[in-house]
């Protein structure tokens, strides 16, 4: 009698365990659960990609500093040397229809581009 009770209890426990395991797996395979898992994986991949990009940026700045030191770019300029010359940029000249006169060019100090440069990439 005791033997039958033991095996009946063991069978019932195994049945409950198997049912619980199957129900969990079924819930994991629902479309909502799969979408949530995919979203979590995407967020995790995004964090890893961001960490990678930050590491690359930090190492790039460190390497640029090393190269600058090796090439002497980061050193202060020698006060005995003459300062570098700067070039003034001329604005394009044009004539107006009303006055029919050629306007004098203007000097633009410390600029890389003229005012009439229509390139949007600068």
DAGICOR-V285340 format. One record per residue. N is the residue number from 0. PHI is phi in whole degrees, -180 to 180 (* if undefined). OMEGA is omega as a letter, one per 20 degrees, with the letter a starting at -180 (none if undefined). D_CENTER is the distance of its C-alpha to the mean C-alpha in whole Angstrom. Layout:
# DAGICOR-V285340
n->N phi->PHI omega->OMEGA d_center->D_CENTER
n->N phi->PHI omega->OMEGA d_center->D_CENTER
This chain:
# DAGICOR-V285340
n->0 phi->* omega->r d_center->71
n->1 phi->-63 omega->a d_center->68
n->2 phi->-65 omega->r d_center->67
n->3 phi->-66 omega->r d_center->66
n->4 phi->-62 omega->r d_center->65
n->5 phi->-61 omega->a d_center->62
n->6 phi->-70 omega->r d_center->61
n->7 phi->-65 omega->r d_center->61
n->8 phi->-65 omega->r d_center->59
n->9 phi->-63 omega->r d_center->57
n->10 phi->-66 omega->r d_center->56
n->11 phi->-65 omega->r d_center->56
n->12 phi->-64 omega->r d_center->53
n->13 phi->-65 omega->r d_center->51
n->14 phi->-65 omega->r d_center->52
n->15 phi->-64 omega->a d_center->50
n->16 phi->-61 omega->a d_center->47
n->17 phi->-65 omega->r d_center->47
n->18 phi->-63 omega->r d_center->46
n->19 phi->-62 omega->r d_center->44
n->20 phi->-63 omega->r d_center->42
n->21 phi->-65 omega->r d_center->42
n->22 phi->-64 omega->r d_center->41
n->23 phi->-63 omega->a d_center->38
n->24 phi->-66 omega->r d_center->37
n->25 phi->-64 omega->r d_center->38
n->26 phi->-66 omega->r d_center->36
n->27 phi->-69 omega->a d_center->33
n->28 phi->-98 omega->r d_center->33
n->29 phi->-74 omega->a d_center->34
n->30 phi->-59 omega->r d_center->31
n->31 phi->-64 omega->r d_center->30
n->32 phi->-67 omega->r d_center->29
n->33 phi->-65 omega->r d_center->28
n->34 phi->-65 omega->r d_center->25
n->35 phi->-65 omega->r d_center->24
n->36 phi->-64 omega->r d_center->24
n->37 phi->-64 omega->r d_center->22
n->38 phi->-64 omega->r d_center->20
n->39 phi->-63 omega->r d_center->20
n->40 phi->-65 omega->r d_center->18
n->41 phi->-66 omega->r d_center->16
n->42 phi->-64 omega->r d_center->14
n->43 phi->-62 omega->r d_center->15
n->44 phi->-65 omega->r d_center->13
n->45 phi->-63 omega->r d_center->10
n->46 phi->-64 omega->r d_center->11
n->47 phi->-65 omega->r d_center->11
n->48 phi->-66 omega->r d_center->8
n->49 phi->-63 omega->r d_center->6
n->50 phi->-61 omega->r d_center->9
n->51 phi->-62 omega->a d_center->9
n->52 phi->-63 omega->r d_center->6
n->53 phi->-66 omega->r d_center->8
n->54 phi->-64 omega->r d_center->11
n->55 phi->-63 omega->a d_center->10
n->56 phi->-63 omega->r d_center->9
n->57 phi->-64 omega->a d_center->13
n->58 phi->-68 omega->r d_center->15
n->59 phi->-66 omega->r d_center->14
n->60 phi->-64 omega->r d_center->15
n->61 phi->-64 omega->r d_center->18
n->62 phi->-67 omega->r d_center->19
n->63 phi->-62 omega->r d_center->19
n->64 phi->-65 omega->r d_center->21
n->65 phi->-62 omega->r d_center->23
n->66 phi->-66 omega->r d_center->24
n->67 phi->-62 omega->r d_center->25
n->68 phi->-67 omega->a d_center->27
n->69 phi->-66 omega->a d_center->29
n->70 phi->-91 omega->r d_center->29
n->71 phi->80 omega->a d_center->30
n->72 phi->-75 omega->a d_center->28
n->73 phi->-82 omega->a d_center->27
n->74 phi->-75 omega->r d_center->31
n->75 phi->-69 omega->r d_center->32
n->76 phi->-68 omega->r d_center->35
n->77 phi->-70 omega->a d_center->38
n->78 phi->-67 omega->a d_center->40
n->79 phi->-77 omega->r d_center->43
n->80 phi->-80 omega->r d_center->41
n->81 phi->-71 omega->r d_center->41
n->82 phi->-68 omega->r d_center->38
n->83 phi->-67 omega->r d_center->36
n->84 phi->-79 omega->r d_center->37
n->85 phi->-112 omega->a d_center->36
n->86 phi->-103 omega->r d_center->36
n->87 phi->-83 omega->r d_center->37
n->88 phi->-103 omega->r d_center->36
n->89 phi->-92 omega->r d_center->38
n->90 phi->-77 omega->r d_center->38
n->91 phi->-61 omega->r d_center->39
n->92 phi->-93 omega->r d_center->43
n->93 phi->-154 omega->r d_center->44
n->94 phi->-111 omega->r d_center->47
n->95 phi->-98 omega->a d_center->48
n->96 phi->-71 omega->a d_center->50
n->97 phi->-71 omega->a d_center->52
n->98 phi->-95 omega->a d_center->53
n->99 phi->55 omega->r d_center->53
n->100 phi->-115 omega->r d_center->52
n->101 phi->-85 omega->r d_center->49
n->102 phi->-77 omega->r d_center->47
n->103 phi->-75 omega->r d_center->46
n->104 phi->-69 omega->r d_center->43
n->105 phi->-104 omega->r d_center->41
n->106 phi->-89 omega->r d_center->39
n->107 phi->-107 omega->a d_center->36
n->108 phi->-86 omega->r d_center->35
n->109 phi->57 omega->r d_center->32
n->110 phi->-125 omega->r d_center->30
n->111 phi->-99 omega->a d_center->28
n->112 phi->-129 omega->r d_center->29
n->113 phi->-83 omega->a d_center->32
n->114 phi->-67 omega->a d_center->32
n->115 phi->-87 omega->r d_center->33
n->116 phi->-73 omega->a d_center->30
n->117 phi->-93 omega->a d_center->29
n->118 phi->-69 omega->a d_center->26
n->119 phi->-84 omega->a d_center->23
n->120 phi->-90 omega->a d_center->20
n->121 phi->-93 omega->none d_center->21
